[in-house]
Amino acid sequence: MAIIRVKNLLIRTYIGFNPEELINKQDVIINLEIDAEIPEGALEKDEPDGIYDYKKVTKRIINMVQEGRFKLLEVLTRNILDLIMEDEAVKWARVEVDKPHALRFAESVSLQMERKK
């Protein structure tokens, strides 16, 4: 098993349902853990043939989050997880999304979801 981790992906989006949240983008911090199949041939040849493209999925996540509007952290997190799980090579994934300064005396609020095929 090999876990790919993308750590502290910082993106601005519309997140929340309070009046000011509907008109002002806020930061979210995304952490991903992805267990994807690694073909033996790729390991033997040191070539990317058939390897899971974490750069491609990260770009798709960035685009979806930047262009989207989300009232609930739960929906944003689930949408990211759904996008990751579309790839047949992915066996398991965990997504955590932090919303900094969501609560007055807390550094952030985060939500974590995971799924297994």
VOBA-1610 file (N, C-alpha, C; in pm, whole numbers, padded with zeros to 5 digits, always signed):
BEGIN
Met+00084-00118+00000Met+00000+00000+00000Met+00089+00124+00000Ala+00052+00220-00082Ala+00123+00349-00087Ala+00020+00459-00077Ile+00039+00548+00016Ile-00055+00658+00038Ile+00007+00786-00018Ile-00068+00852-00105Ile-00030+00983-00157Ile-00094+01086-00065Arg-00016+01183-00021Arg-00070+01290+00064Arg-00048+01425-00003Val-00152+01503-00006Val-00142+01643-00048Val-00176+01722+00078Lys-00082+01804+00123Lys-00096+01870+00253Lys-00116+02021+00238Asn-00211+02071+00313Asn-00234+02215+00329Asn-00253+02290+00198Leu-00340+02238+00114Leu-00377+02304-00011Leu-00468+02422+00026Leu-00421+02543+00004Leu-00494+02664+00044Leu-00568+02722-00076Ile-00701+02729-00064Ile-00785+02777-00174Ile-00888+02874-00118Arg-00925+02973-00198Arg-01030+03068-00160Arg-01158+03031-00233Thr-01268+03032-00156Thr-01399+02998-00213Thr-01509+03064-00132Tyr-01630+03054-00184Tyr-01747+03097-00108Tyr-01790+02977-00023Ile-01785+02993+00109Ile-01823+02884+00199Ile-01900+02943+00317Gly-02021+02895+00337Gly-02103+02942+00448Gly-02236+02996+00400Phe-02319+03031+00496Phe-02453+03079+00463Phe-02488+03210+00533Asn-02397+03264+00612Asn-02420+03396+00670Asn-02408+03501+00561Pro-02477+03615+00575Pro-02476+03715+00467Pro-02337+03754+00417Glu-02242+03777+00509Glu-02108+03817+00464Glu-02034+03703+00395Glu-02067+03578+00429Glu-02002+03463+00366Glu-02053+03441+00224Leu-02172+03489+00196Leu-02228+03473+00062Leu-02166+03569-00038Ile-02103+03677+00011Ile-02045+03775-00082Ile-01893+03784-00075Asn-01831+03722+00025Asn-01685+03728+00040Asn-01625+03588+00039Lys-01525+03569-00045Lys-01455+03441-00045Lys-01374+03427+00083Gln-01357+03303+00127Gln-01280+03271+00245Gln-01179+03162+00212Asp-01077+03151+00293Asp-00979+03045+00277Asp-01034+02914+00331Val-01000+02806+00261Val-01016+02672+00314Val-00882+02601+00295Ile-00852+02510+00384Ile-00728+02433+00376Ile-00768+02287+00359Ile-00715+02226+00254Ile-00755+02091+00218Ile-00635+01997+00232Asn-00660+01884+00298Asn-00560+01779+00310Asn-00621+01651+00254Leu-00541+01583+00170Leu-00587+01462+00104Leu-00495+01346+00138Glu-00554+01228+00150Glu-00480+01103+00157Glu-00547+01010+00058Ile-00467+00954-00034Ile-00521+00873-00142Ile-00440+00745-00156Asp-00508+00632-00150Asp-00445+00504-00175Asp-00482+00465-00318Ala-00384+00472-00406Ala-00408+00441-00547Ala-00316+00327-00590Glu-00366+00247-00680Glu-00291+00136-00737Glu-00165+00187-00808Ile-00052+00127-00779Ile+00073+00162-00848Ile+00115+00043-00932Pro+00116+00057-01064Pro+00154-00055-01150Pro+00300-00096-01127Glu+00326-00227-01123Glu+00462-00277-01104Glu+00557-00224-01211Gly+00507-00216-01334Gly+00592-00168-01443Gly+00644-00028-01419Ala+00564+00056-01360Ala+00606+00193-01332Ala+00719+00194-01229Leu+00710+00105-01131Leu+00814+00098-01029Leu+00943+00039-01084Glu+00933-00060-01171Glu+01051-00124-01228Glu+01124-00034-01327Lys+01049+00040-01407Lys+01108+00124-01512Lys+01133+00268-01469Asp+01079+00306-01353Asp+01087+00445-01307Asp+01027+00540-01411Glu+00912+00498-01465Glu+00839+00575-01565Glu+00695+00595-01516Pro+00633+00706-01553Pro+00499+00737-01502Pro+00384+00664-01573Asp+00413+00568-01658Asp+00307+00496-01730Asp+00208+00431-01634Gly+00083+00471-01642Gly-00022+00413-01561Gly-00026+00458-01416Ile+00061+00551-01381Ile+00068+00597-01243Ile-00046+00695-01215Tyr-00094+00700-01092Tyr-00200+00793-01053Tyr-00146+00935-01061Asp-00217+01022-01130Asp-00171+01159-01154Asp-00227+01253-01047Tyr-00155+01267-00936Tyr-00203+01352-00827Tyr-00203+01500-00865Lys-00119+01540-00958Lys-00119+01679-01003Lys-00250+01710-01077Lys-00293+01618-01161Lys-00416+01637-01238Lys-00538+01647-01145Val-00548+01555-01047Val-00664+01560-00959Val-00660+01683-00870Thr-00540+01726-00830Thr-00528+01848-00749Thr-00576+01970-00827Lys-00540+01978-00953Lys-00588+02090-01037Lys-00740+02089-01050Arg-00798+01970-01064Arg-00944+01960-01073Arg-01010+02005-00943Ile-00950+01968-00831Ile-01004+02009-00700Ile-00995+02160-00686Ile-00881+02218-00720Ile-00864+02364-00711Ile-00970+02434-00794Asn-00990+02390-00916Asn-01089+02452-01004Asn-01230+02441-00946Met-01267+02321-00900Met-01400+02300-00845Met-01424+02388-00723Val-01326+02396-00634Val-01343+02473-00510Val-01345+02623-00540Gln-01254+02672-00624Gln-01249+02815-00656Gln-01375+02863-00727Glu-01429+02780-00814Glu-01545+02820-00894Glu-01678+02793-00824Gly-01676+02717-00717Gly-01800+02676-00652Gly-01847+02770-00543Arg-01967+02743-00499Arg-02029+02812-00385Arg-02088+02703-00297Phe-02050+02704-00171Phe-02091+02598-00079Phe-02144+02659+00050Lys-02260+02618+00091Lys-02313+02663+00219Lys-02257+02579+00332Leu-02236+02451+00306Leu-02194+02358+00410Leu-02055+02301+00384Leu-01975+02297+00487Leu-01844+02234+00482Leu-01858+02086+00445Glu-01966+02026+00491Glu-01992+01885+00462Glu-02007+01860+00312Val-02076+01949+00244Val-02097+01932+00100Val-01967+01953+00024Leu-01891+02053+00061Leu-01761+02076-00003Leu-01671+01955+00014Thr-01664+01902+00133Thr-01579+01786+00161Thr-01623+01664+00080Arg-01753+01639+00079Arg-01805+01526+00002Arg-01779+01540-00147Asn-01794+01661-00200Asn-01770+01683-00343Asn-01625+01655-00380Ile-01533+01695-00294Ile-01390+01667-00318Ile-01367+01516-00315Leu-01423+01449-00218Leu-01407+01304-00207Leu-01467+01234-00329Asp-01583+01277-00374Asp-01646+01219-00494Asp-01554+01234-00615Leu-01495+01351-00631Leu-01405+01376-00744Leu-01285+01281-00741Ile-01227+01263-00625Ile-01111+01174-00612Ile-01150+01030-00643Met-01264+00986-00595Met-01306+00847-00609Met-01348+00811-00752Glu-01362+00910-00840Glu-01398+00882-00980Glu-01291+00797-01050Asp-01167+00811-01008Asp-01057+00738-01073Asp-01057+00592-01030Glu-01053+00501-01128Glu-01057+00358-01098Glu-00937+00310-01018Ala-00824+00379-01028Ala-00703+00339-00956Ala-00712+00365-00806Val-00803+00452-00765Val-00815+00488-00623Val-00891+00379-00550Lys-00828+00327-00443Lys-00891+00223-00361Lys-00954+00281-00235Trp-00896+00388-00185Trp-00941+00450-00060Trp-00894+00596-00061Ala-00973+00683+00001Ala-00932+00823+00013Ala-00991+00883+00139Arg-00917+00979+00192Arg-00962+01059+00307Arg-00940+01205+00272Val-01040+01286+00300Val-01033+01430+00273Val-01065+01503+00403Glu-00984+01603+00435Glu-01012+01692+00548Glu-01010+01835+00496Val-01115+01909+00528Val-01124+02049+00488Val-01136+02133+00615Asp-01044+02229+00629Asp-01045+02323+00741Asp-01102+02457+00694Lys-01182+02516+00779Lys-01231+02652+00756Lys-01173+02738+00869Pro-01062+02807+00842Pro-00998+02887+00947Pro-01092+02997+01000His-01083+03020+01128His-01154+03129+01196His-01306+03118+01185Ala-01357+02997+01168Ala-01503+02978+01161Ala-01570+03001+01296Leu-01496+02974+01403Leu-01546+02998+01538Leu-01457+03099+01607Arg-01516+03180+01690Arg-01448+03295+01750Arg-01319+03259+01823Phe-01316+03158+01903Phe-01198+03128+01984Phe-01123+03004+01935Ala-01149+02963+01812Ala-01084+02844+01757Ala-01002+02882+01634Glu-00891+02814+01616Glu-00808+02837+01498Glu-00883+02799+01371Ser-00957+02689+01376Ser-01036+02648+01261Ser-01138+02544+01301Val-01227+02515+01208Val-01318+02403+01217Val-01287+02316+01097Ser-01280+02185+01119Ser-01252+02098+01006Ser-01352+01984+01001Leu-01364+01929+00882Leu-01450+01815+00861Leu-01370+01712+00781Gln-01381+01586+00822Gln-01306+01480+00756Gln-01402+01372+00710Met-01382+01325+00588Met-01461+01214+00535Met-01365+01118+00465Glu-01403+00990+00464Glu-01324+00893+00390Glu-01416+00792+00325Arg-01363+00726+00222Arg-01441+00627+00150Arg-01348+00519+00098Lys-01400+00399+00093Lys-01324+00284+00044Lys-01406+00216-00064Lys-01337+00167-00167Lys-01406+00091-00272Lys-01407-00056-00234
//
